[in-house]
Amino acid sequence: MKVTVLTISDRASRGEYEDLSGPEIQSILEESLPECGVSRLVVPDEADAIRKALDGALGEDWIITTGGTGISPRDITPEVCREFCDRELPGISETLRAESLKETPMAMLSRGYAGMKGRTLVVNFPGSLKAVRLCTRVLIPVMDHSIDMLRGHGH
């Protein structure tokens, strides 16, 4: 399984802030799915930069984004991903929000999206360390099965 973790953060992309969420997702994935190959990118909250990164990762099994899912004026990750994808996977985003809501009422403000472009699955995580830990652990159980289904292996 190949995964690209895409951190979307103006400050991290300028080197003003250390990206902690991307490496955390990578660490959890590699620990839980040892056969998983993970690459990481950091881009600013700019539609063109996000699109370019998504296009560059097309063909991976998964693209997991972190950041840009809130309600601040520059949080555009869900809109860009929705435009990029061919099909929506609402069960993933609904489940991530529901599980996150058990930890904090702020999860109601998350606008994370999940969808597919071809055979690449795209999922938006919030940007906080606590949120990416929870969301990664929630997603892991369906990652292998989804790839099998996309490859026509059935249930």
C-alpha positions as CSV (number, residue, x, y, z in Angstrom):
1,M,0.0,0.0,0.0
2,K,1.3,3.4,-0.9
3,V,0.2,6.5,1.0
4,T,1.0,10.2,0.5
5,V,0.4,12.4,3.6
6,L,-0.2,16.0,2.6
7,T,0.1,18.6,5.3
8,I,-1.7,21.8,4.3
9,S,-0.4,24.7,6.3
10,D,0.8,28.2,5.4
11,R,3.2,28.4,8.4
12,A,4.6,24.9,8.0
13,S,5.2,25.5,4.3
14,R,7.2,28.7,5.1
15,G,9.2,26.9,7.8
16,E,7.7,29.1,10.6
17,Y,6.1,26.1,12.3
18,E,7.3,22.5,12.4
19,D,4.9,20.0,10.8
20,L,4.0,17.6,13.6
21,S,0.8,16.1,12.2
22,G,2.3,14.7,9.0
23,P,5.1,12.8,10.7
24,E,2.7,11.5,13.3
25,I,0.4,10.0,10.7
26,Q,3.4,8.5,9.0
27,S,4.6,7.0,12.2
28,I,1.2,5.4,13.1
29,L,0.8,4.0,9.6
30,E,4.2,2.5,9.5
31,E,3.8,1.0,12.9
32,S,0.4,-0.4,12.2
33,L,0.9,-1.4,8.6
34,P,4.5,-2.3,8.2
35,E,4.1,-3.0,4.4
36,C,2.9,0.6,3.9
37,G,5.1,3.0,2.0
38,V,4.5,6.6,3.1
39,S,5.7,9.8,1.5
40,R,5.0,13.3,2.9
41,L,4.6,16.8,1.4
42,V,3.9,20.2,2.9
43,V,2.0,22.9,1.0
44,P,0.4,26.2,1.8
45,D,-3.3,26.8,2.1
46,E,-3.5,27.7,-1.6
47,A,-5.8,26.0,-4.1
48,D,-3.2,25.7,-6.8
49,A,-0.6,24.2,-4.5
50,I,-3.0,21.7,-3.0
51,R,-4.2,20.7,-6.5
52,K,-0.7,20.2,-7.7
53,A,0.2,18.0,-4.7
54,L,-3.0,16.0,-5.2
55,D,-2.2,15.5,-8.9
56,G,1.3,14.5,-8.1
57,A,0.1,11.8,-5.7
58,L,-2.5,10.4,-8.0
59,G,-1.9,6.7,-8.4
60,E,-1.1,6.2,-4.8
61,D,-3.6,4.1,-2.9
62,W,-4.3,6.8,-0.4
63,I,-3.8,10.5,0.0
64,I,-4.4,11.6,3.6
65,T,-4.4,15.4,4.1
66,T,-4.0,17.1,7.4
67,G,-5.0,20.7,8.0
68,G,-7.3,23.2,6.4
69,T,-10.6,21.5,7.4
70,G,-11.8,24.1,9.9
71,I,-13.7,27.3,9.4
72,S,-11.0,30.0,9.1
73,P,-11.0,32.0,5.9
74,R,-8.0,30.1,4.5
75,D,-9.3,26.6,5.3
76,I,-10.0,25.3,1.7
77,T,-8.9,21.7,1.8
78,P,-12.4,20.1,1.6
79,E,-13.4,22.3,-1.3
80,V,-10.2,21.6,-3.3
81,C,-10.5,17.8,-2.6
82,R,-14.2,17.7,-3.5
83,E,-13.4,19.3,-6.8
84,F,-10.5,16.9,-7.4
85,C,-12.4,13.7,-6.6
86,D,-14.8,11.8,-8.9
87,R,-16.8,10.1,-6.2
88,E,-17.5,10.9,-2.6
89,L,-17.0,8.5,0.4
90,P,-19.3,10.1,3.0
91,G,-19.1,7.2,5.4
92,I,-15.4,7.9,6.1
93,S,-15.8,11.6,6.8
94,E,-19.0,11.0,8.8
95,T,-17.2,8.3,10.9
96,L,-14.1,10.5,11.5
97,R,-16.3,13.4,12.7
98,A,-18.5,11.1,14.9
99,E,-15.4,9.5,16.6
100,S,-13.8,12.9,17.0
101,L,-17.0,14.3,18.6
102,K,-16.5,11.8,21.4
103,E,-13.3,13.6,22.3
104,T,-14.2,17.2,21.7
105,P,-17.3,19.3,20.7
106,M,-15.0,21.2,18.4
107,A,-15.3,18.3,16.0
108,M,-18.6,19.8,14.9
109,L,-16.6,22.5,13.2
110,S,-14.6,20.1,11.1
111,R,-15.5,20.1,7.4
112,G,-13.3,17.1,6.4
113,Y,-14.1,15.4,3.1
114,A,-13.4,11.9,1.8
115,G,-13.6,10.8,-1.8
116,M,-11.9,8.9,-4.7
117,K,-10.2,9.9,-7.9
118,G,-9.8,6.9,-10.0
119,R,-8.3,4.3,-7.7
120,T,-6.9,6.8,-5.2
121,L,-8.7,7.4,-2.0
122,V,-8.5,10.9,-0.5
123,V,-9.3,11.7,3.1
124,N,-9.1,15.0,5.0
125,F,-7.9,15.0,8.6
126,P,-7.9,18.0,10.9
127,G,-4.5,19.5,11.7
128,S,-4.1,18.9,15.4
129,L,-1.9,16.1,16.7
130,K,-4.7,14.7,18.9
131,A,-7.1,14.6,15.9
132,V,-4.6,12.9,13.5
133,R,-3.8,10.2,16.1
134,L,-7.5,9.4,16.5
135,C,-8.4,9.7,12.8
136,T,-5.5,7.5,11.7
137,R,-6.4,4.8,14.1
138,V,-10.0,5.0,13.0
139,L,-9.1,4.7,9.3
140,I,-6.5,1.9,9.5
141,P,-9.0,-1.0,9.8
142,V,-10.5,-0.2,6.4
143,M,-7.4,0.7,4.4
144,D,-6.3,-2.7,3.2
145,H,-9.9,-3.8,2.5
146,S,-10.6,-0.8,0.4
147,I,-7.6,-1.4,-1.7
148,D,-8.7,-5.0,-2.3
149,M,-12.1,-3.8,-3.3
150,L,-10.7,-1.3,-5.7
151,R,-8.5,-4.0,-7.3
152,G,-11.7,-6.1,-7.9
153,H,-11.0,-8.7,-5.2
154,G,-14.5,-8.2,-3.7
155,H,-15.5,-8.5,-0.1
